[in-house]
Amino acid sequence: MSGSTITPWVVGNWKMNPMQANAQQWVEDFTQLLKEQVIDSQSCRIGVAPTTLALLNIKDQLKNSSVDVMTVAQDVSRMAGTGAYTGDISAELLKDSGIDYVLIGHSERREIFGDHPQILNAKIKNALSAGLTVIYCVGESLEQREAGQAEAVVLQQICDIAAVVETEQWKNIVIAYEPIWAIGTGKTASPADAQNMHAKIREGLIQITSEGKNTAILYGGSVKPENAVELAACPDINGALVGGASLDAKSFYQIAHAFAQSK
Ligand code: PGA
């Protein structure tokens, strides 16, 4: 038991994977697992973030699921509304297609695609104004951790968005703490280290917003069925953002199950 009153979120981040046929098979397998053993949405909110190409197909296919599964966009344009912005998709367009959730600030977007705080703030502002719920990702690099800067870096990333999130919009923010050195590496922060950082994030959020005590703070970075139970038992770890292991329907189901049991 984690002792937390926050309903956990377990979200699969598929990144630039998989091919359509595999994505469809995944939904069949995952919904079958949910049918065999229900995970009710009061005990865990489950979401999946496919590629933009697959987003609507997956959303449609998930309509048949016995349990509500959220479809989450992996990113959003920094430009709002509609217009001459070749290649981008705005928050309004996502919302118009029935997508209610979006990841913003994933370290791969920050590092590979140059999403710096100003860009991220524009994305967050637009997403919240369009009525999307934002899963905002934060996390330090190995060099920053080794230099003893992990906490300062992560808290700064949280403070960065405070300028654009209006008081009543904090309830539409979920935080995902993903230490960069743990993403896709097989290295997980120990539950104690992760809990430590989550507690600091919680303190920071409480200082910024009265919603801070209710904000779900997810952990991400090599979460798998083998470590999910221990992570889920930590009071300030309110779910997981799962990359690699989410591509396997059974592993992802087991992780969601572990968090559902932790409540
Ligand atoms: P991972 O990825 O689970 O493969 O480490 C997590 C993420 O990048 O969201």
Boltz pocket constraint, residues with backbone or C-beta under 6 A from the ligand:
constraints:
  - pocket:
      binder: B
      contacts: [[A, 13], [A, 178], [A, 182], [A, 183], [A, 184], [A, 185], [A, 186], [A, 220], [A, 221], [A, 222], [A, 223], [A, 241], [A, 242], [A, 243], [A, 244], [A, 245]]
      max_distance: 6.0
